[in-house]
Amino acid sequence: MAAFITHQGLVAPMDRSNVDTDAIMPKQYLKCIFKTGYGGWAFDDWRYLDAGDVDIDVSTRRLNPEFELNVPDFQGASILLARENFGCGSSREHAVWGIRDLGFKVIIASSFADIFYNNCFNNGLLAISLTPEQIELLFQLAAEGLQLTVDLDQCLLLLPDGRQIAFQIEPKRRERLLQGLDNVATTLLQRQAIQSFENHHRSSHPYYFLSLR
């Protein structure tokens, strides 16, 4: 997982509340067993005018011109802005994979569903909660095009006019993103302690391992 320290990008405003994981990644794509390549299916029912499935080439489908992320001014955006309760619904991690593979590095909302929020950090996607008033300010600025700098080291959003918005991230989550550590990499930091425990356990309880010989 790549380390996240600072990021500057265009903000794409999605002026919706309660965006659920089924809208982010519909159920027909959950049959896939890989963890990448979901970007073409993210927000599928909103993004396209025709129905899709895993065996349909997304390049042949008709885009919905009224969907926020299809607006030409927001193409190439890497920061997604939404309102409260983003990522509600089922626990499908595919929703985070889709947003990440669509090119987003940061999601900013006034609140997130807990499981979706955890999945974001487990997959290198920074999820930032702000007050409704701060969210409203960003929506006003994003309507005219907003390039925002996200500084995770200082926990600041830097606006083009020099204003700053502070945000909070739980220290352990922040440190893991700064170092680019996912769950497996974090566990492997303790490999020496794990190996020592296994060696001690094997020597002190040899009868547990008789069947392994």
Phi and psi in degrees as GROMACS dihedral restraints (atoms count N, CA, C in turn):
[ dihedral_restraints ]
;  ai    aj    ak    al  type     phi  dphi    fc
    3     4     5     6     1   -70.7    20    10
    4     5     6     7     1   143.2    20    10
    6     7     8     9     1   -69.4    20    10
    7     8     9    10     1   144.8    20    10
    9    10    11    12     1  -116.9    20    10
   10    11    12    13     1   116.4    20    10
   12    13    14    15     1  -118.3    20    10
   13    14    15    16     1   -60.7    20    10
   15    16    17    18     1  -134.7    20    10
   16    17    18    19     1   154.4    20    10
   18    19    20    21     1  -149.7    20    10
   19    20    21    22     1   134.5    20    10
   21    22    23    24     1  -117.5    20    10
   22    23    24    25     1   130.8    20    10
   24    25    26    27     1  -163.4    20    10
   25    26    27    28     1   170.1    20    10
   27    28    29    30     1   -78.3    20    10
   28    29    30    31     1   139.5    20    10
   30    31    32    33     1   -93.0    20    10
   31    32    33    34     1   130.0    20    10
   33    34    35    36     1  -105.3    20    10
   34    35    36    37     1   114.4    20    10
   36    37    38    39     1   -83.2    20    10
   37    38    39    40     1   126.5    20    10
   39    40    41    42     1  -117.1    20    10
   40    41    42    43     1    93.9    20    10
   42    43    44    45     1   -80.5    20    10
   43    44    45    46     1    69.4    20    10
   45    46    47    48     1  -139.5    20    10
   46    47    48    49     1   148.1    20    10
   48    49    50    51     1  -107.9    20    10
   49    50    51    52     1   159.0    20    10
   51    52    53    54     1    55.7    20    10
   52    53    54    55     1    42.7    20    10
   54    55    56    57     1   -72.8    20    10
   55    56    57    58     1   112.4    20    10
   57    58    59    60     1   -93.4    20    10
   58    59    60    61     1   165.1    20    10
   60    61    62    63     1   -69.1    20    10
   61    62    63    64     1   -23.2    20    10
   63    64    65    66     1   -70.3    20    10
   64    65    66    67     1   -34.3    20    10
   66    67    68    69     1   -71.1    20    10
   67    68    69    70     1   -36.8    20    10
   69    70    71    72     1   -69.7    20    10
   70    71    72    73     1   -44.1    20    10
   72    73    74    75     1  -143.7    20    10
   73    74    75    76     1    95.4    20    10
   75    76    77    78     1   -59.5    20    10
   76    77    78    79     1   159.1    20    10
   78    79    80    81     1   -61.0    20    10
   79    80    81    82     1   -28.8    20    10
   81    82    83    84     1   -66.9    20    10
   82    83    84    85     1   -15.5    20    10
   84    85    86    87     1   -94.7    20    10
   85    86    87    88     1    -3.4    20    10
   87    88    89    90     1   -75.9    20    10
   88    89    90    91     1   -12.1    20    10
   90    91    92    93     1   -72.5    20    10
   91    92    93    94     1   -16.2    20    10
   93    94    95    96     1   -72.6    20    10
   94    95    96    97     1   144.3    20    10
   96    97    98    99     1  -105.4    20    10
   97    98    99   100     1    -3.2    20    10
   99   100   101   102     1   -89.8    20    10
  100   101   102   103     1   168.7    20    10
  102   103   104   105     1  -110.8    20    10
  103   104   105   106     1     1.9    20    10
  105   106   107   108     1  -132.3    20    10
  106   107   108   109     1   165.5    20    10
  108   109   110   111     1    92.1    20    10
  109   110   111   112     1    15.3    20    10
  111   112   113   114     1   -92.6    20    10
  112   113   114   115     1    -0.9    20    10
  114   115   116   117     1   -59.8    20    10
  115   116   117   118     1   -36.1    20    10
  117   118   119   120     1   -69.0    20    10
  118   119   120   121     1   -14.7    20    10
  120   121   122   123     1  -106.4    20    10
  121   122   123   124     1    -6.2    20    10
  123   124   125   126     1   -62.3    20    10
  124   125   126   127     1   134.2    20    10
  126   127   128   129     1    57.0    20    10
  127   128   129   130     1    37.3    20    10
  129   130   131   132     1   -52.7    20    10
  130   131   132   133     1   -50.3    20    10
  132   133   134   135     1   -68.7    20    10
  133   134   135   136     1   -27.0    20    10
  135   136   137   138     1   -87.1    20    10
  136   137   138   139     1   -30.7    20    10
  138   139   140   141     1   -81.5    20    10
  139   140   141   142     1   -29.7    20    10
  141   142   143   144     1  -119.2    20    10
  142   143   144   145     1   155.8    20    10
  144   145   146   147     1   -90.7    20    10
  145   146   147   148     1   -14.5    20    10
  147   148   149   150     1  -118.3    20    10
  148   149   150   151     1   161.4    20    10
  150   151   152   153     1   -74.9    20    10
  151   152   153   154     1   148.7    20    10
  153   154   155   156     1  -125.8    20    10
  154   155   156   157     1   166.5    20    10
  156   157   158   159     1  -156.1    20    10
  157   158   159   160     1   173.2    20    10
  159   160   161   162     1   -63.1    20    10
  160   161   162   163     1   -25.8    20    10
  162   163   164   165     1   -98.0    20    10
  163   164   165   166     1    10.7    20    10
  165   166   167   168     1  -103.8    20    10
  166   167   168   169     1   128.9    20    10
  168   169   170   171     1   -69.6    20    10
  169   170   171   172     1   116.9    20    10
  171   172   173   174     1   -64.6    20    10
  172   173   174   175     1   -23.5    20    10
  174   175   176   177     1   -68.5    20    10
  175   176   177   178     1   -16.0    20    10
  177   178   179   180     1   -94.3    20    10
  178   179   180   181     1    -3.4    20    10
  180   181   182   183     1   -89.5    20    10
  181   182   183   184     1   158.5    20    10
  183   184   185   186     1   -91.2    20    10
  184   185   186   187     1   121.9    20    10
  186   187   188   189     1   -74.9    20    10
  187   188   189   190     1   144.5    20    10
  189   190   191   192     1   -84.9    20    10
  190   191   192   193     1   109.8    20    10
  192   193   194   195     1   -67.4    20    10
  193   194   195   196     1   -15.2    20    10
  195   196   197   198     1   -91.6    20    10
  196   197   198   199     1    -7.6    20    10
  198   199   200   201     1   -75.6    20    10
  199   200   201   202     1   136.2    20    10
  201   202   203   204     1   -51.8    20    10
  202   203   204   205     1   -46.4    20    10
  204   205   206   207     1   -77.2    20    10
  205   206   207   208     1    -5.8    20    10
  207   208   209   210     1   -92.2    20    10
  208   209   210   211     1    -7.7    20    10
  210   211   212   213     1   -63.9    20    10
  211   212   213   214     1   128.5    20    10
  213   214   215   216     1   -53.8    20    10
  214   215   216   217     1   -36.0    20    10
  216   217   218   219     1   -64.2    20    10
  217   218   219   220     1   -19.1    20    10
  219   220   221   222     1  -108.7    20    10
  220   221   222   223     1    10.1    20    10
  222   223   224   225     1   -67.4    20    10
  223   224   225   226     1   137.1    20    10
  225   226   227   228     1    85.7    20    10
  226   227   228   229     1     4.9    20    10
  228   229   230   231     1   -65.6    20    10
  229   230   231   232     1   144.5    20    10
  231   232   233   234     1  -124.8    20    10
  232   233   234   235     1     2.7    20    10
  234   235   236   237     1  -126.6    20    10
  235   236   237   238     1   120.9    20    10
  237   238   239   240     1  -101.2    20    10
  238   239   240   241     1   129.7    20    10
  240   241   242   243     1  -113.8    20    10
  241   242   243   244     1   128.2    20    10
  243   244   245   246     1  -143.6    20    10
  244   245   246   247     1  -174.7    20    10
  246   247   248   249     1  -108.0    20    10
  247   248   249   250     1  -147.2    20    10
  249   250   251   252     1   -77.4    20    10
  250   251   252   253     1   156.7    20    10
  252   253   254   255     1    60.1    20    10
  253   254   255   256     1    40.6    20    10
  255   256   257   258     1   -71.2    20    10
  256   257   258   259     1   136.0    20    10
  258   259   260   261     1    83.3    20    10
  259   260   261   262     1    21.8    20    10
  261   262   263   264     1   -72.0    20    10
  262   263   264   265     1   172.1    20    10
  264   265   266   267     1   102.7    20    10
  265   266   267   268     1  -146.8    20    10
  267   268   269   270     1   -72.2    20    10
  268   269   270   271     1   168.5    20    10
  270   271   272   273     1   -86.6    20    10
  271   272   273   274     1     8.9    20    10
  273   274   275   276     1   -53.5    20    10
  274   275   276   277     1   119.6    20    10
  276   277   278   279     1   -70.4    20    10
  277   278   279   280     1   -19.5    20    10
  279   280   281   282     1   -56.0    20    10
  280   281   282   283     1   -28.8    20    10
  282   283   284   285     1   -62.3    20    10
  283   284   285   286     1   -43.2    20    10
  285   286   287   288     1   -68.2    20    10
  286   287   288   289     1   -41.8    20    10
  288   289   290   291     1   -58.5    20    10
  289   290   291   292     1   -40.1    20    10
  291   292   293   294     1   -65.1    20    10
  292   293   294   295     1   -45.5    20    10
  294   295   296   297     1   -65.2    20    10
  295   296   297   298     1   -42.9    20    10
  297   298   299   300     1   -61.6    20    10
  298   299   300   301     1   -45.5    20    10
  300   301   302   303     1   -73.1    20    10
  301   302   303   304     1   -16.3    20    10
  303   304   305   306     1   -75.8    20    10
  304   305   306   307     1   -10.8    20    10
  306   307   308   309     1   109.9    20    10
  307   308   309   310     1     4.7    20    10
  309   310   311   312     1   -84.8    20    10
  310   311   312   313     1   137.3    20    10
  312   313   314   315     1  -105.8    20    10
  313   314   315   316     1   -23.7    20    10
  315   316   317   318     1  -139.6    20    10
  316   317   318   319     1   139.8    20    10
  318   319   320   321     1  -121.4    20    10
  319   320   321   322     1   130.4    20    10
  321   322   323   324     1  -118.5    20    10
  322   323   324   325     1   127.0    20    10
  324   325   326   327     1  -151.8    20    10
  325   326   327   328     1   168.5    20    10
  327   328   329   330     1   -79.6    20    10
  328   329   330   331     1   -20.9    20    10
  330   331   332   333     1  -164.7    20    10
  331   332   333   334     1   159.2    20    10
  333   334   335   336     1  -130.6    20    10
  334   335   336   337     1   152.1    20    10
  336   337   338   339     1   -68.5    20    10
  337   338   339   340     1   142.4    20    10
  339   340   341   342     1   -59.4    20    10
  340   341   342   343     1   -48.9    20    10
  342   343   344   345     1   -66.9    20    10
  343   344   345   346     1   -42.1    20    10
  345   346   347   348     1   -60.2    20    10
  346   347   348   349     1   -42.6    20    10
  348   349   350   351     1   -59.5    20    10
  349   350   351   352     1   -45.8    20    10
  351   352   353   354     1   -62.4    20    10
  352   353   354   355     1   -42.5    20    10
  354   355   356   357     1   -62.9    20    10
  355   356   357   358     1   -33.8    20    10
  357   358   359   360     1   -58.1    20    10
  358   359   360   361     1   -51.2    20    10
  360   361   362   363     1   -69.5    20    10
  361   362   363   364     1   -30.4    20    10
  363   364   365   366     1   -69.7    20    10
  364   365   366   367     1   -14.8    20    10
  366   367   368   369     1  -121.3    20    10
  367   368   369   370     1    19.8    20    10
  369   370   371   372     1    76.0    20    10
  370   371   372   373     1    16.9    20    10
  372   373   374   375     1  -103.1    20    10
  373   374   375   376     1   121.2    20    10
  375   376   377   378     1   -81.5    20    10
  376   377   378   379     1   120.7    20    10
  378   379   380   381     1  -109.4    20    10
  379   380   381   382     1   122.5    20    10
  381   382   383   384     1  -118.9    20    10
  382   383   384   385     1   128.0    20    10
  384   385   386   387     1  -100.6    20    10
  385   386   387   388     1   131.2    20    10
  387   388   389   390     1  -127.8    20    10
  388   389   390   391     1   168.9    20    10
  390   391   392   393     1   -71.3    20    10
  391   392   393   394     1   156.3    20    10
  393   394   395   396     1   -55.5    20    10
  394   395   396   397     1   -34.7    20    10
  396   397   398   399     1   -67.0    20    10
  397   398   399   400     1   -41.1    20    10
  399   400   401   402     1   -67.8    20    10
  400   401   402   403     1   -39.1    20    10
  402   403   404   405     1   -60.7    20    10
  403   404   405   406     1   -43.4    20    10
  405   406   407   408     1   -61.4    20    10
  406   407   408   409     1   -41.1    20    10
  408   409   410   411     1   -60.5    20    10
  409   410   411   412     1   -44.4    20    10
  411   412   413   414     1   -65.7    20    10
  412   413   414   415     1   -36.5    20    10
  414   415   416   417     1   -63.4    20    10
  415   416   417   418     1   -40.5    20    10
  417   418   419   420     1   -62.3    20    10
  418   419   420   421     1   -43.0    20    10
  420   421   422   423     1   -72.3    20    10
  421   422   423   424     1   -36.9    20    10
  423   424   425   426     1   -68.4    20    10
  424   425   426   427     1   -26.2    20    10
  426   427   428   429     1   -61.1    20    10
  427   428   429   430     1   -27.7    20    10
  429   430   431   432     1  -100.0    20    10
  430   431   432   433     1     2.0    20    10
  432   433   434   435     1    97.8    20    10
  433   434   435   436     1   115.7    20    10
  435   436   437   438     1  -132.2    20    10
  436   437   438   439     1   119.4    20    10
  438   439   440   441     1   -96.5    20    10
  439   440   441   442     1   117.4    20    10
  441   442   443   444     1  -116.4    20    10
  442   443   444   445     1   140.0    20    10
  444   445   446   447     1  -105.4    20    10
  445   446   447   448     1   128.1    20    10
  447   448   449   450     1  -109.3    20    10
  448   449   450   451     1   118.1    20    10
  450   451   452   453     1  -110.6    20    10
  451   452   453   454     1   100.6    20    10
  453   454   455   456     1   -73.8    20    10
  454   455   456   457     1   -30.6    20    10
  456   457   458   459     1   -61.3    20    10
  457   458   459   460     1   -41.5    20    10
  459   460   461   462     1   -98.1    20    10
  460   461   462   463     1    -5.5    20    10
  462   463   464   465     1    55.3    20    10
  463   464   465   466     1    55.1    20    10
  465   466   467   468     1  -135.3    20    10
  466   467   468   469     1   143.9    20    10
  468   469   470   471     1  -101.4    20    10
  469   470   471   472     1   129.1    20    10
  471   472   473   474     1  -109.3    20    10
  472   473   474   475     1   115.7    20    10
  474   475   476   477     1   -84.3    20    10
  475   476   477   478     1   154.8    20    10
  477   478   479   480     1   -60.1    20    10
  478   479   480   481     1   -27.3    20    10
  480   481   482   483     1   -86.1    20    10
  481   482   483   484     1     5.8    20    10
  483   484   485   486     1    99.1    20    10
  484   485   486   487     1   -12.3    20    10
  486   487   488   489     1   -69.1    20    10
  487   488   489   490     1   153.2    20    10
  489   490   491   492     1  -127.7    20    10
  490   491   492   493     1   144.0    20    10
  492   493   494   495     1  -123.8    20    10
  493   494   495   496     1   119.1    20    10
  495   496   497   498     1   -82.5    20    10
  496   497   498   499     1   146.3    20    10
  498   499   500   501     1  -135.8    20    10
  499   500   501   502     1   164.1    20    10
  501   502   503   504     1  -118.1    20    10
  502   503   504   505     1   136.7    20    10
  504   505   506   507     1  -131.6    20    10
  505   506   507   508     1   134.4    20    10
  507   508   509   510     1   -53.4    20    10
  508   509   510   511     1   131.0    20    10
  510   511   512   513     1   -51.6    20    10
  511   512   513   514     1   -41.1    20    10
  513   514   515   516     1   -67.8    20    10
  514   515   516   517     1   -39.4    20    10
  516   517   518   519     1   -63.3    20    10
  517   518   519   520     1   -45.0    20    10
  519   520   521   522     1   -59.9    20    10
  520   521   522   523     1   -45.9    20    10
  522   523   524   525     1   -64.8    20    10
  523   524   525   526     1   -38.9    20    10
  525   526   527   528     1   -64.8    20    10
  526   527   528   529     1   -41.0    20    10
  528   529   530   531     1   -67.1    20    10
  529   530   531   532     1   -41.8    20    10
  531   532   533   534     1   -59.8    20    10
  532   533   534   535     1   -32.4    20    10
  534   535   536   537     1   -96.1    20    10
  535   536   537   538     1    -6.1    20    10
  537   538   539   540     1    70.2    20    10
  538   539   540   541     1    40.5    20    10
  540   541   542   543     1  -106.9    20    10
  541   542   543   544     1   123.5    20    10
  543   544   545   546     1   -92.2    20    10
  544   545   546   547     1  -171.6    20    10
  546   547   548   549     1   -61.1    20    10
  547   548   549   550     1   -42.6    20    10
  549   550   551   552     1   -66.9    20    10
  550   551   552   553     1   -46.8    20    10
  552   553   554   555     1   -62.9    20    10
  553   554   555   556     1   -36.5    20    10
  555   556   557   558     1   -64.7    20    10
  556   557   558   559     1   -42.3    20    10
  558   559   560   561     1   -63.3    20    10
  559   560   561   562     1   -40.6    20    10
  561   562   563   564     1   -67.6    20    10
  562   563   564   565     1   -17.1    20    10
  564   565   566   567     1   -62.6    20    10
  565   566   567   568     1   -22.4    20    10
  567   568   569   570     1  -104.1    20    10
  568   569   570   571     1    24.0    20    10
  570   571   572   573     1   -62.3    20    10
  571   572   573   574     1   -35.6    20    10
  573   574   575   576     1   -66.3    20    10
  574   575   576   577     1   -43.2    20    10
  576   577   578   579     1   -66.1    20    10
  577   578   579   580     1   -37.7    20    10
  579   580   581   582     1   -64.9    20    10
  580   581   582   583     1   -43.8    20    10
  582   583   584   585     1   -65.3    20    10
  583   584   585   586     1   -38.7    20    10
  585   586   587   588     1   -63.6    20    10
  586   587   588   589     1   -43.4    20    10
  588   589   590   591     1   -61.5    20    10
  589   590   591   592     1   -45.1    20    10
  591   592   593   594     1   -62.9    20    10
  592   593   594   595     1   -40.4    20    10
  594   595   596   597     1   -64.3    20    10
  595   596   597   598     1   -44.2    20    10
  597   598   599   600     1   -65.7    20    10
  598   599   600   601     1   -42.5    20    10
  600   601   602   603     1   -64.4    20    10
  601   602   603   604     1   -38.6    20    10
  603   604   605   606     1   -66.9    20    10
  604   605   606   607     1   -40.6    20    10
  606   607   608   609     1   -75.2    20    10
  607   608   609   610     1   -31.6    20    10
  609   610   611   612     1   -88.3    20    10
  610   611   612   613     1   -16.6    20    10
  612   613   614   615     1  -134.3    20    10
  613   614   615   616     1    60.5    20    10
  615   616   617   618     1   -63.3    20    10
  616   617   618   619     1   -26.2    20    10
  618   619   620   621     1   -68.1    20    10
  619   620   621   622     1   -18.9    20    10
  621   622   623   624     1   -67.1    20    10
  622   623   624   625     1   -24.3    20    10
  624   625   626   627     1  -107.7    20    10
  625   626   627   628     1     6.5    20    10
  627   628   629   630     1   -60.6    20    10
  628   629   630   631     1   -38.3    20    10
  630   631   632   633     1   -70.7    20    10
  631   632   633   634     1   -12.7    20    10
  633   634   635   636     1   -86.6    20    10
  634   635   636   637     1    -9.6    20    10
